[in-house]
Amino acid sequence: MKHPNLKQKITALVAALFTLSACISNNQSNIVEPIKVSETLTNEAIYGEWKYNAKRPGAVRWLDEGASYSALETAPGFEDAKLEKDRYGDDIKIYEEIVKYDPATLERTVLLPLAQLIPQGSDKALPIDDYQWSADKSKILIYTNAEYVWRQKDRGDYWVRDFNTNELWQLGSNQAEPAQMMFGKFSPDGLKFAYVMHNNIYVQDLKTRQITALTSDASDNIINGLFDWAYEEEFSIRDGFRWSPDSKRIAFWQLDTHAAKDFYIINNTDTLYPEVAAIPYPKVGEENAAAKIGVVTVLNPKTQWVKLPGVAKDMYIPRMDWANNSEQLLIQQMNRKQDTNTLFYANADTGEAQPFLVEQEETFIELMVEPKWLKQSDDFIWQSERDGWKHVYRVSRDGKSYIDLTPGEFDVTQFVSIDEQNGWLYFIASPSNVSQRYLQRTRLDGSGQMEQVTPKELSGTNSYQISADSSWAIHQHSSFLLAPVYSLVSLPDHKVHHVMEDNAELTEKLAKLDMGEFEFFDVKAQDGLRLDGFMLRPSNFDANKTYPLVHYVYGEPAGQTVRDIWQGNLGMWHLMMAQQGFVVSSIDNRGTAAPRGHNWRRSIYASDGNKEPQDQADAINAMCARWSFIDCDRVGVWGHSGGGSLTLNLLFRQSDIFKVGVAQAPVPDKRLYDSIYQERYSGLLADNINNYAQVSAITHAAKLKGKLLLVHGTGDDNVHYQGSELLINELVKHNKQFDLMSYPNRRHGIVEGEGTSLHLSTLRAQYFINNL
């Protein structure tokens, strides 16, 4: 796809948005004035003033199977109020109230006005970090005062507003110790509230307000109802307990982390003497935390442990929930090599577990999904790659009957919803363009053909928050440099009933920018494999001139850079670099998360690390052969995390092509990363020790020829600063000169601290300007 004049497209979109606004207000005299296109981007505008941040609707929750939805909105009179900041630099939302809309009529009702969010004895309303409804909608749970635990704000305080009694009161017992409660949630019957505090699980009766400890064995090494660092990061699970449907029991994970060695993060900046944080962090080849599943009764707390096979510290339990009843659990257990996932039914009374379904691979399994139970049968909806593509299946309760509901040579990137009443399954896929995403539907019985629900004119990326009955959705649409638009749509006709956020102000700013040409393209690797990419050209582009290239990479299985989606501030920074006279590009090498099938993703398993940099080098060579305006003697590369690692490998292993690189938060030695992620893709260390050495950039550091800027936060709990220190030693040993920027006490994103994002973006831009 090619956009020869992106600014014309954006200007047209601005005009369309103003025209839409005029039509909605029935004011046909609204005239769109021509916009002067002249502005130039700066680091200060992007990361200092945050001038190009997109807006989004506040915390929408569907109610009543889709008959209404609630949302957070700024209270009247506070629209222009200056927001306060918390200690992390995040906005404190102290002027928001909860409202309800009828999607059909757009009738608005204020459910929880600002005045009713003011606790007795206080003059300030509670800032709402999140909220949830009880099943009967008679109560609402307010999550506030939230603090970070690793990457998410998972620790805070909870209040409940009871609409029957009009009371607002704080949950928990130790209110003198704020922000210590985690993962609070109502019981299904709405009569109780459960939460984790100091690694134990508690339940509070909402009528008597009595609190009962359901577990009491927590320690520095025993954690109940939550996870260690590696589980949370690599299995994407944080909340570690589940109410039974009858509200009588809670099933939970317990992790024993004593076998996992601690990694120490030293904070030298916040106190006179250093503070040290110990994190149980299992590195490649080291011992893991041992996970097990318990079931505890609420009225008479007593835990029944589930009996799963194998040695717990050598197995994983990435998913668990009740099996569509209150008597059985469905537990997924994976071996350490992560090539076998076994599903068990476990008796909640006895703990006896019986396997009923097995997913197995020659390489690795990375799909971690919960089954979705149907209401009108004992079948469940399941996702698998067993036929070489990510597909959605309908599976019988005993695991013996499989129906592929989405056959074809394409990946389903997301299961979205089930309309069981009308017999439809909704999901996201883009069979003809892997950079894009569209809503599709197919019959639940496996008959008929797949239908695209998203209108064809909405090219780019589309995501949906769909009501329980699949009749309504909050739809988000964006493309590469076109800001997100959020709309209320009915399904399946996809009719827009209300534009909830059009980001018209941002779109108008984009239309004023001096933009060049943009296109998606593909080139061939040496073996003929198609590699997808994107390219931005300078705003004053002249095909008879030559331009230096800034190439952005990630390259790991956890991400895809070549997406037709709003790129946010990253996209604005790349556009700024194009304005500075660079061609900007990116390529997805094999092994990335592009929806290109099982073989594409598995091709890098337990490799020596040559395929990824070779694909990137092949792509640059093909681009240089196709486009004479690229100065192939001035090629720079940068990336963060896995992209930082690939940047190092490109500078070390493809030094004839890549002359300048900025490696942010890299993993120079794969043996330093966590066991779950790295062993999944590189195999067990004992079986692949030579490959681990070859795949690691540090092994090839002596080959550095060009300019390297190494950037890392010393407080990185994910990719430890340790790796950059080891790389520094190796570069010094070989007398390889390089540049270094360490950000004291910053974590993996390198965003904490006033001015950090602006400083880093300026540093990175200037490095390419000075050296290319």
Legacy VTK file of the C-alpha trace (Angstrom):
# vtk DataFile Version 3.0
C-alpha trace
ASCII
DATASET POLYDATA
POINTS 772 float
0.000 0.000 0.000
1.338 3.451 -0.837
0.324 6.878 0.486
2.138 9.311 -1.849
0.856 12.370 0.021
-0.077 11.566 3.577
-0.720 15.169 4.593
-3.472 15.461 1.951
-5.109 12.386 3.418
-4.941 13.795 6.936
-6.233 17.185 5.800
-9.137 15.420 4.126
-9.838 13.520 7.325
-9.883 16.769 9.309
-12.418 18.167 6.861
-14.498 15.018 7.159
-14.457 15.193 10.957
-15.551 18.834 10.984
-18.267 18.033 8.455
-19.418 15.108 10.620
-19.513 17.398 13.641
-21.542 19.923 11.669
-24.035 17.299 10.567
-24.463 15.989 14.101
-25.180 19.502 15.372
-27.426 20.203 12.329
-25.350 23.287 11.665
-24.736 23.111 7.943
-23.137 26.585 7.865
-19.929 25.269 9.471
-17.162 25.943 6.929
-13.804 24.218 7.025
-11.040 26.738 6.417
-7.943 25.616 4.490
-5.126 24.544 6.784
-1.658 25.882 6.234
0.780 22.982 6.140
4.066 24.209 7.545
4.871 22.964 11.046
7.936 20.940 11.966
8.073 18.379 14.755
10.460 18.646 17.699
11.427 16.365 20.549
10.086 19.004 22.932
6.656 18.975 21.303
6.453 15.167 21.308
8.003 14.227 24.656
8.088 17.527 26.569
4.723 19.108 25.866
3.158 15.744 24.902
1.413 17.666 22.158
0.556 14.625 20.046
-0.943 12.297 22.649
-4.197 10.690 21.535
-7.278 10.760 23.767
-9.511 7.794 24.561
-12.879 7.299 26.293
-12.669 6.585 30.009
-13.109 2.994 31.278
-16.224 1.738 29.461
-18.090 -1.205 31.036
-20.995 -2.921 29.286
-24.085 -3.493 31.453
-27.241 -5.579 31.130
-26.013 -7.808 28.263
-25.566 -4.720 26.085
-28.678 -2.694 26.934
-26.463 0.037 28.432
-22.875 0.878 29.244
-21.105 2.915 31.907
-18.096 5.168 31.466
-15.814 7.555 33.332
-16.317 11.192 32.331
-15.015 14.507 33.596
-17.561 16.162 35.872
-19.199 19.378 34.610
-17.186 22.469 35.444
-13.867 20.629 35.616
-13.196 20.171 31.901
-10.313 22.662 31.952
-9.047 21.871 35.442
-5.313 21.338 35.735
-4.577 17.705 36.513
-2.412 16.793 39.480
0.395 14.261 39.106
1.183 11.280 41.296
4.707 10.300 42.270
5.088 8.339 39.031
4.241 11.349 36.889
0.826 9.921 35.938
-2.302 12.087 35.933
-4.495 11.822 39.041
-8.077 11.698 37.819
-9.818 13.505 40.672
-12.671 15.099 38.728
-14.307 12.066 37.129
-17.766 10.645 37.699
-19.467 7.487 36.448
-22.272 7.830 33.909
-24.524 5.417 32.022
-25.663 5.537 28.393
-28.446 3.818 26.517
-26.661 2.919 23.248
-29.860 3.057 21.209
-31.013 6.510 22.349
-27.771 7.918 23.841
-29.788 8.890 26.911
-27.239 9.831 29.595
-27.690 9.143 33.301
-25.229 10.122 36.012
-24.870 7.021 38.186
-22.194 8.248 40.536
-21.767 12.040 40.570
-18.623 13.656 41.910
-20.375 14.674 45.135
-21.125 11.021 45.944
-17.444 10.107 45.593
-16.405 12.306 48.530
-15.772 10.201 51.668
-17.195 11.429 54.944
-14.806 13.868 56.585
-12.993 14.646 53.340
-13.260 17.575 50.955
-11.931 15.679 47.923
-13.562 13.098 45.683
-11.882 9.741 45.260
-9.715 9.565 42.126
-10.913 6.515 40.168
-8.138 4.268 38.864
-10.674 1.586 37.962
-14.145 0.364 38.898
-16.318 -2.746 38.659
-19.991 -3.534 39.148
-21.564 -6.232 41.239
-23.548 -8.745 39.169
-26.889 -7.192 40.154
-25.510 -3.621 39.660
-26.556 -2.679 43.210
-22.961 -1.940 44.215
-19.910 -0.475 42.572
-16.303 -1.104 43.571
-13.950 1.877 43.335
-10.214 1.197 42.998
-8.099 4.180 44.020
-4.705 5.321 45.312
-3.089 2.781 42.985
0.642 2.069 43.006
2.881 0.166 40.625
3.861 -3.450 41.143
6.250 -4.176 38.279
4.540 -2.737 35.171
0.956 -2.275 36.379
-0.734 -0.367 39.185
-1.894 -3.477 41.017
-1.729 -2.319 44.651
-4.135 0.254 46.054
-7.291 0.880 48.104
-10.902 -0.188 47.526
-14.156 1.559 48.378
-17.697 0.369 47.786
-20.744 2.450 46.971
-23.997 0.674 47.859
-26.882 2.126 45.843
-29.470 0.532 48.146
-28.109 2.232 51.273
-26.329 5.165 49.586
-23.243 4.408 51.668
-19.662 4.958 50.538
-17.161 3.115 52.727
-13.617 1.811 52.563
-13.001 -1.911 52.391
-10.340 -3.828 54.302
-9.119 -3.630 57.887
-5.803 -1.828 57.966
-6.713 1.590 56.606
-3.743 3.151 58.399
-1.564 1.301 55.871
-2.752 2.604 52.484
-2.327 1.055 49.047
-1.703 -2.542 50.144
-4.739 -4.371 48.686
-4.539 -6.248 45.382
-6.981 -7.754 42.858
-10.142 -6.980 44.855
-13.399 -8.288 43.419
-17.018 -8.982 44.342
-18.267 -12.519 44.750
-20.687 -13.590 41.983
-23.651 -13.141 44.371
-22.455 -9.635 45.277
-22.478 -10.288 49.021
-18.744 -10.587 49.638
-15.463 -9.012 48.595
-12.138 -10.850 48.273
-8.648 -9.437 47.949
-4.938 -10.164 48.434
-2.903 -8.342 51.047
0.678 -9.100 52.077
0.540 -12.312 50.013
-2.531 -13.758 51.786
-6.149 -13.919 50.573
-8.957 -12.324 52.578
-12.735 -12.113 52.237
-14.990 -9.424 53.685
-18.719 -9.789 54.263
-20.342 -6.671 52.769
-23.232 -6.753 55.256
-21.466 -7.430 58.557
-18.122 -6.033 57.293
-16.363 -8.920 59.031
-13.031 -9.936 57.474
-11.803 -13.535 57.320
-8.321 -14.671 56.346
-8.618 -17.529 53.853
-4.867 -18.215 53.859
-2.352 -17.498 56.605
0.893 -19.115 55.484
2.369 -16.243 53.463
6.050 -15.450 53.926
8.949 -13.995 51.974
8.828 -17.145 49.813
5.158 -18.232 49.920
2.712 -16.042 47.969
-1.025 -16.710 47.622
-3.338 -15.265 45.000
-0.677 -13.480 42.943
2.487 -14.291 41.010
6.231 -13.852 40.942
7.903 -11.599 38.409
8.400 -14.235 35.705
4.834 -15.593 35.730
3.372 -12.103 35.511
5.692 -10.974 32.739
5.696 -14.058 30.527
2.273 -15.639 31.073
0.447 -12.277 31.284
-1.335 -13.144 34.523
-1.436 -10.969 37.630
-4.644 -11.802 39.463
-4.125 -15.207 41.096
-7.518 -16.261 42.519
-10.967 -17.160 41.176
-14.396 -17.147 42.867
-16.538 -20.245 42.307
-19.806 -19.501 40.491
-21.805 -20.274 43.683
-19.640 -17.847 45.743
-18.783 -20.562 48.292
-15.146 -21.235 47.414
-12.070 -19.591 45.982
-9.483 -21.374 43.840
-6.023 -19.829 43.919
-2.389 -20.163 42.899
0.264 -20.531 45.559
3.876 -19.983 44.517
6.852 -21.108 46.527
9.729 -18.932 45.329
12.462 -20.189 47.654
14.171 -22.189 44.871
14.329 -19.146 42.566
17.380 -17.037 43.324
16.944 -13.354 44.131
18.172 -10.642 41.812
19.059 -7.408 43.567
18.137 -3.967 42.225
20.116 -1.158 43.852
18.505 2.290 44.185
21.259 4.859 44.678
19.197 7.966 44.051
16.286 8.207 46.485
18.012 7.968 49.881
21.327 8.859 51.505
22.363 5.203 51.565
21.406 2.750 48.795
18.183 0.783 49.018
18.225 -2.795 47.763
15.175 -4.655 46.382
15.344 -8.441 46.111
13.288 -9.988 43.284
12.971 -13.783 42.888
14.004 -13.971 39.242
14.682 -17.373 37.606
17.246 -16.923 34.868
17.818 -19.416 32.047
18.767 -22.834 33.404
18.148 -21.852 37.049
15.429 -23.213 39.342
11.912 -21.797 39.061
9.257 -21.010 41.617
6.980 -23.983 42.362
3.285 -23.356 41.619
0.294 -25.280 42.923
-3.474 -24.810 43.020
-5.556 -24.702 46.188
-9.310 -24.519 46.791
-10.443 -22.840 50.013
-13.971 -22.683 51.436
-15.168 -19.259 52.542
-17.334 -20.148 55.578
-14.828 -22.550 57.126
-11.421 -21.719 55.616
-9.674 -24.959 54.799
-7.557 -25.551 51.701
-7.741 -28.600 49.454
-4.646 -28.865 47.251
-4.974 -30.152 43.699
-2.837 -33.200 42.905
-1.011 -32.542 39.641
1.737 -34.801 38.258
5.408 -33.863 38.040
7.790 -31.852 40.186
6.149 -28.471 40.715
9.264 -26.340 40.176
9.854 -28.071 36.824
6.300 -27.451 35.589
4.173 -24.358 34.902
0.485 -23.656 35.594
-0.202 -20.728 33.234
-4.033 -20.879 33.384
-6.717 -22.062 35.812
-10.430 -21.383 36.364
-13.693 -23.071 37.317
-14.916 -25.516 34.672
-18.339 -23.943 34.077
-19.572 -25.229 37.461
-18.675 -24.995 41.158
-17.400 -28.547 41.535
-14.547 -28.744 39.033
-11.531 -26.713 38.001
-9.998 -26.645 34.536
-6.218 -26.428 34.964
-3.573 -26.088 32.260
-0.157 -27.528 33.123
2.868 -27.013 30.899
6.261 -28.694 31.062
9.368 -26.552 31.433
10.375 -27.028 27.795
6.938 -25.580 26.946
6.239 -28.009 24.133
3.326 -29.770 25.918
0.230 -28.213 27.497
-2.034 -30.676 29.327
-5.571 -29.735 30.362
-6.952 -31.316 33.543
-10.311 -31.403 35.266
-9.739 -31.264 39.019
-12.317 -32.207 41.664
-12.660 -29.246 44.042
-13.566 -31.532 46.987
-10.801 -34.134 46.650
-8.124 -32.432 44.569
-7.993 -35.399 42.181
-7.035 -34.304 38.635
-7.672 -36.122 35.353
-6.184 -35.074 31.983
-8.589 -34.751 29.060
-6.837 -32.747 26.330
-3.211 -32.270 25.266
-1.641 -29.649 22.984
1.829 -30.667 21.824
4.527 -29.136 19.606
7.964 -30.134 18.379
9.200 -26.645 19.246
7.150 -24.502 21.648
3.618 -23.497 22.608
2.984 -19.801 23.119
-0.823 -19.557 22.937
-1.988 -19.079 26.540
-5.793 -18.815 26.468
-8.765 -19.491 28.701
-11.529 -21.695 27.273
-14.838 -19.853 26.812
-17.812 -21.993 27.790
-21.015 -22.019 25.789
-24.286 -21.642 27.682
-26.480 -23.874 25.528
-24.141 -26.877 25.475
-21.179 -28.390 27.318
-18.802 -27.322 24.545
-16.167 -24.634 24.911
-14.334 -22.316 22.535
-10.586 -22.943 22.333
-7.623 -21.563 20.371
-4.866 -23.708 18.943
-2.155 -23.832 16.269
-2.535 -27.569 15.690
-3.125 -27.153 11.933
-0.268 -24.685 11.417
-2.295 -21.500 11.957
-3.844 -19.780 14.981
-7.461 -20.883 14.730
-10.553 -20.988 16.918
-12.087 -24.371 17.684
-15.289 -25.626 19.227
-14.371 -28.478 21.583
-16.591 -30.947 23.434
-16.290 -31.052 27.215
-14.445 -34.377 27.123
-11.911 -32.972 24.623
-12.643 -35.653 22.025
-14.555 -33.598 19.467
-12.884 -30.680 17.614
-14.472 -28.342 15.061
-12.230 -25.735 13.383
-14.485 -22.689 13.173
-11.934 -20.547 11.286
-10.294 -22.785 8.641
-7.894 -21.272 6.153
-4.291 -20.154 5.783
-4.479 -17.159 8.107
-4.055 -16.448 11.824
-6.799 -15.364 14.189
-5.089 -12.623 16.184
-7.836 -12.278 18.793
-11.008 -14.060 19.847
-13.546 -11.314 20.647
-17.024 -12.574 21.557
-19.735 -15.197 21.181
-23.288 -14.439 20.043
-24.719 -17.775 21.074
-28.318 -16.677 20.661
-27.823 -16.072 16.937
-25.061 -18.644 16.423
-22.045 -16.404 15.649
-18.412 -16.218 16.717
-16.640 -12.843 16.422
-12.857 -12.600 16.056
-10.054 -10.425 14.645
-8.122 -11.468 11.540
-6.722 -9.999 8.333
-6.122 -12.795 5.828
-4.905 -10.582 2.983
-2.753 -8.025 4.841
-0.771 -9.020 7.941
-0.182 -5.399 8.967
-3.907 -4.765 9.447
-6.724 -6.060 11.691
-10.481 -6.470 11.011
-13.507 -7.860 12.830
-14.770 -11.102 11.271
-17.557 -13.504 12.170
-18.360 -17.115 11.428
-21.056 -19.617 12.370
-20.712 -21.353 15.743
-21.646 -24.716 14.234
-18.822 -24.565 11.684
-21.080 -24.083 8.667
-20.958 -21.293 6.113
-18.193 -18.870 5.243
-16.324 -16.266 7.279
-17.704 -12.728 6.913
-15.846 -9.448 7.443
-17.881 -7.176 9.708
-15.586 -4.144 9.624
-16.392 -1.997 6.561
-13.695 -2.204 3.895
-13.165 1.553 3.887
-11.882 1.390 7.472
-8.479 0.155 6.374
-5.833 -0.137 9.047
-6.330 -1.555 12.517
-9.696 -2.090 14.177
-10.359 -3.263 17.734
-13.614 -3.835 19.586
-15.039 -3.935 23.090
-18.232 -5.903 22.479
-21.288 -6.220 24.706
-22.184 -9.624 26.172
-24.959 -10.166 23.610
-22.690 -9.023 20.731
-25.226 -6.409 19.624
-23.105 -3.340 20.423
-19.418 -2.454 20.458
-17.012 0.325 21.248
-14.983 0.388 18.035
-11.487 1.837 17.729
-10.020 2.548 14.318
-6.622 3.950 13.388
-3.928 3.612 10.756
-0.218 4.333 10.575
-0.296 8.083 11.187
-4.037 8.663 11.508
-5.128 9.106 15.118
-7.615 6.714 16.755
-11.343 7.313 16.453
-13.641 5.645 19.023
-17.241 5.028 18.008
-20.308 3.319 19.386
-21.479 0.883 16.697
-24.287 -1.640 16.464
-23.517 -5.138 15.225
-23.490 -6.811 12.800
-24.438 -3.810 10.608
-21.527 -1.752 12.012
-23.656 1.392 12.003
-22.056 4.306 13.863
-24.471 5.678 16.466
-22.093 7.971 18.310
-18.503 9.171 17.952
-17.153 8.917 21.489
-13.717 10.390 20.736
-12.654 11.573 17.306
-9.286 13.062 18.325
-10.159 15.944 16.007
-7.773 18.318 17.793
-4.874 15.917 17.284
-5.894 15.236 13.689
-5.901 18.976 13.020
-2.373 19.212 14.423
-1.260 16.346 12.195
-2.696 18.113 9.151
-0.462 21.114 9.845
2.704 19.032 9.831
5.168 18.957 6.989
4.988 15.301 5.921
6.654 13.276 3.250
5.773 10.068 1.469
4.869 6.901 3.316
4.389 3.354 2.094
4.229 -0.270 3.112
6.366 -2.538 0.944
7.895 -5.988 0.835
11.272 -7.357 -0.248
12.751 -10.824 -0.537
15.250 -12.501 1.774
18.078 -14.547 0.256
15.968 -17.686 0.365
13.026 -15.967 -1.345
10.902 -15.426 1.781
8.778 -12.267 1.710
9.714 -9.669 4.333
7.223 -6.877 5.084
8.281 -3.315 5.827
7.300 0.332 6.018
9.121 3.475 4.892
8.837 7.208 5.623
10.590 9.614 3.241
11.669 13.195 3.981
9.085 15.935 3.555
11.172 17.689 0.892
12.003 14.413 -0.795
13.938 14.534 -4.059
14.448 11.172 -5.775
17.645 12.471 -7.366
19.299 12.970 -3.983
20.529 10.413 -1.456
19.444 10.227 2.191
20.733 8.421 5.277
18.526 5.646 6.651
17.304 5.167 10.235
16.067 1.598 10.583
13.841 0.642 13.535
13.872 -2.995 14.741
12.374 -5.299 17.342
12.718 -8.771 15.843
11.547 -10.882 18.811
8.539 -13.267 18.973
6.781 -10.851 21.351
6.124 -8.075 18.824
5.489 -6.843 15.282
6.754 -3.429 14.133
5.219 -3.301 10.648
1.645 -2.486 11.644
-0.879 -0.220 9.959
-1.853 1.255 13.310
-1.488 4.586 15.103
2.127 4.565 16.280
1.689 7.170 19.011
4.747 9.140 20.066
7.039 6.534 18.511
5.462 7.254 15.127
5.735 11.002 15.705
9.446 10.649 16.532
10.024 8.696 13.320
8.121 11.362 11.382
10.325 14.005 13.026
13.434 12.134 11.882
12.040 12.047 8.337
11.579 15.826 8.573
15.238 16.034 9.606
16.236 14.474 6.283
16.316 10.747 7.039
14.550 7.890 5.352
12.940 5.860 8.183
12.116 2.176 7.786
11.324 -1.043 9.630
11.199 -4.724 8.670
9.642 -7.707 10.443
12.119 -10.580 10.270
10.997 -14.207 10.544
10.082 -15.265 14.064
8.221 -12.059 14.955
4.578 -11.953 16.043
3.281 -11.191 12.542
0.183 -13.334 11.779
1.987 -15.425 9.168
1.477 -18.911 10.529
3.158 -21.537 12.645
6.217 -22.071 10.431
7.053 -18.350 10.321
7.073 -18.087 14.105
8.790 -21.439 14.827
11.605 -20.953 12.319
13.847 -19.250 14.907
13.517 -21.942 17.603
16.824 -22.848 19.301
18.751 -21.142 16.486
22.239 -19.674 16.508
20.769 -16.186 16.127
21.843 -15.676 12.526
18.397 -15.708 10.884
17.069 -12.483 12.395
20.076 -10.248 11.559
20.421 -11.940 8.161
16.796 -11.110 7.323
17.356 -7.487 8.337
20.573 -7.303 6.278
18.880 -8.921 3.283
16.076 -6.381 3.526
18.460 -3.408 3.579
20.378 -4.794 0.592
17.126 -5.275 -1.325
15.977 -1.763 -0.433
19.296 -0.304 -1.583
18.989 -2.188 -4.877
15.431 -0.918 -5.411
15.734 2.695 -4.259
18.776 4.691 -5.323
17.869 7.566 -2.987
18.998 5.503 0.052
22.616 6.206 0.928
23.684 2.675 1.787
26.919 3.904 3.375
24.874 5.771 5.976
22.564 3.185 7.585
21.660 3.496 11.259
19.578 1.154 13.414
17.875 1.367 16.774
15.562 -0.631 19.001
14.476 -1.154 22.583
14.579 -4.348 24.671
14.555 -7.164 22.089
15.144 -4.427 19.518
18.164 -3.300 21.513
19.504 -6.858 21.401
18.958 -7.053 17.638
20.620 -3.651 17.195
23.736 -5.052 18.899
23.693 -8.155 16.715
23.358 -6.037 13.563
26.278 -3.796 14.539
28.429 -6.795 15.484
27.389 -9.365 12.847
26.378 -7.161 9.896
28.846 -4.315 10.418
29.405 -3.742 6.697
25.784 -2.582 6.415
24.856 -1.047 9.789
27.208 1.816 10.697
25.476 3.513 13.655
23.244 2.002 16.321
21.333 2.964 19.467
20.679 -0.108 21.618
18.186 0.609 24.423
17.763 -1.841 27.322
19.229 -4.803 25.398
19.799 -8.417 26.448
23.427 -8.853 25.335
23.587 -12.403 26.746
20.426 -14.531 26.390
21.491 -16.595 29.415
20.761 -13.582 31.614
17.047 -13.350 30.777
14.170 -15.090 32.550
13.666 -18.822 32.140
10.053 -18.802 30.916
10.544 -16.505 27.929
14.026 -17.425 26.813
13.707 -21.199 27.212
10.445 -21.116 25.261
12.186 -19.784 22.150
15.797 -20.931 22.620
15.191 -24.329 24.216
16.548 -25.662 27.495
20.085 -24.530 28.257
21.426 -28.043 28.787
20.242 -29.057 25.302
21.363 -25.898 23.482
24.329 -24.415 25.338
26.309 -23.713 22.141
23.350 -22.003 20.484
22.831 -19.816 23.558
26.393 -18.580 23.154
26.036 -17.940 19.419
22.647 -16.210 19.626
23.970 -13.746 22.236
25.334 -10.446 20.917
28.075 -10.342 23.566
29.785 -13.289 21.854
30.327 -11.136 18.754
31.201 -7.830 20.445
34.800 -7.879 19.172
33.440 -7.359 15.626
32.123 -3.847 16.345
33.238 -1.365 13.662
30.654 1.411 13.729
29.280 3.823 16.303
27.334 2.368 19.245
25.273 4.205 21.835
24.332 1.836 24.666
21.377 3.009 26.796
20.021 1.325 29.931
18.148 2.082 33.152
19.975 0.894 36.244
16.690 -0.011 37.962
15.475 -2.269 35.136
13.747 -5.237 36.816
12.986 -6.872 33.465
16.187 -6.707 31.415
18.822 -6.226 34.085
21.507 -3.549 33.822
23.858 -6.437 34.591
23.802 -7.401 30.905
25.009 -3.983 29.748
27.756 -4.050 32.374
28.986 -7.403 31.070
28.879 -6.054 27.515
30.868 -2.981 28.588
33.558 -5.280 29.977
33.690 -7.219 26.723
33.931 -4.081 24.588
36.645 -2.677 26.849
38.581 -5.947 26.630
38.724 -5.626 22.844
39.372 -1.847 22.922
36.082 -1.172 21.124
35.076 2.452 21.637
31.395 3.190 22.261
29.074 5.674 23.946
27.061 4.951 27.096
24.028 6.546 28.741
22.808 4.985 31.975
19.615 6.359 33.525
19.790 5.987 37.328
17.001 3.934 38.873
14.835 3.915 35.697
13.004 0.710 34.915
12.662 -1.097 31.601
10.648 1.582 29.792
13.148 4.309 30.789
10.329 6.772 31.499
10.452 7.469 35.246
11.686 10.850 36.416
10.945 14.347 35.187
12.271 14.961 31.695
13.454 11.384 31.062
11.450 10.691 27.883
12.443 14.041 26.393
16.089 13.525 27.270
16.218 10.029 25.749
14.420 10.978 22.532
16.699 14.000 22.103
19.802 11.918 22.791
18.764 9.274 20.256
17.902 11.841 17.565
21.126 13.757 18.049
23.203 10.584 17.865
21.893 9.813 14.389
22.154 13.448 13.269
25.776 13.689 14.452
26.938 10.310 13.141
24.895 9.811 9.933
LINES 1 773
772 0 1 2 3 4 5 6 7 8 9 10 11 12 13 14 15 16 17 18 19 20 21 22 23 24 25 26 27 28 29 30 31 32 33 34 35 36 37 38 39 40 41 42 43 44 45 46 47 48 49 50 51 52 53 54 55 56 57 58 59 60 61 62 63 64 65 66 67 68 69 70 71 72 73 74 75 76 77 78 79 80 81 82 83 84 85 86 87 88 89 90 91 92 93 94 95 96 97 98 99 100 101 102 103 104 105 106 107 108 109 110 111 112 113 114 115 116 117 118 119 120 121 122 123 124 125 126 127 128 129 130 131 132 133 134 135 136 137 138 139 140 141 142 143 144 145 146 147 148 149 150 151 152 153 154 155 156 157 158 159 160 161 162 163 164 165 166 167 168 169 170 171 172 173 174 175 176 177 178 179 180 181 182 183 184 185 186 187 188 189 190 191 192 193 194 195 196 197 198 199 200 201 202 203 204 205 206 207 208 209 210 211 212 213 214 215 216 217 218 219 220 221 222 223 224 225 226 227 228 229 230 231 232 233 234 235 236 237 238 239 240 241 242 243 244 245 246 247 248 249 250 251 252 253 254 255 256 257 258 259 260 261 262 263 264 265 266 267 268 269 270 271 272 273 274 275 276 277 278 279 280 281 282 283 284 285 286 287 288 289 290 291 292 293 294 295 296 297 298 299 300 301 302 303 304 305 306 307 308 309 310 311 312 313 314 315 316 317 318 319 320 321 322 323 324 325 326 327 328 329 330 331 332 333 334 335 336 337 338 339 340 341 342 343 344 345 346 347 348 349 350 351 352 353 354 355 356 357 358 359 360 361 362 363 364 365 366 367 368 369 370 371 372 373 374 375 376 377 378 379 380 381 382 383 384 385 386 387 388 389 390 391 392 393 394 395 396 397 398 399 400 401 402 403 404 405 406 407 408 409 410 411 412 413 414 415 416 417 418 419 420 421 422 423 424 425 426 427 428 429 430 431 432 433 434 435 436 437 438 439 440 441 442 443 444 445 446 447 448 449 450 451 452 453 454 455 456 457 458 459 460 461 462 463 464 465 466 467 468 469 470 471 472 473 474 475 476 477 478 479 480 481 482 483 484 485 486 487 488 489 490 491 492 493 494 495 496 497 498 499 500 501 502 503 504 505 506 507 508 509 510 511 512 513 514 515 516 517 518 519 520 521 522 523 524 525 526 527 528 529 530 531 532 533 534 535 536 537 538 539 540 541 542 543 544 545 546 547 548 549 550 551 552 553 554 555 556 557 558 559 560 561 562 563 564 565 566 567 568 569 570 571 572 573 574 575 576 577 578 579 580 581 582 583 584 585 586 587 588 589 590 591 592 593 594 595 596 597 598 599 600 601 602 603 604 605 606 607 608 609 610 611 612 613 614 615 616 617 618 619 620 621 622 623 624 625 626 627 628 629 630 631 632 633 634 635 636 637 638 639 640 641 642 643 644 645 646 647 648 649 650 651 652 653 654 655 656 657 658 659 660 661 662 663 664 665 666 667 668 669 670 671 672 673 674 675 676 677 678 679 680 681 682 683 684 685 686 687 688 689 690 691 692 693 694 695 696 697 698 699 700 701 702 703 704 705 706 707 708 709 710 711 712 713 714 715 716 717 718 719 720 721 722 723 724 725 726 727 728 729 730 731 732 733 734 735 736 737 738 739 740 741 742 743 744 745 746 747 748 749 750 751 752 753 754 755 756 757 758 759 760 761 762 763 764 765 766 767 768 769 770 771
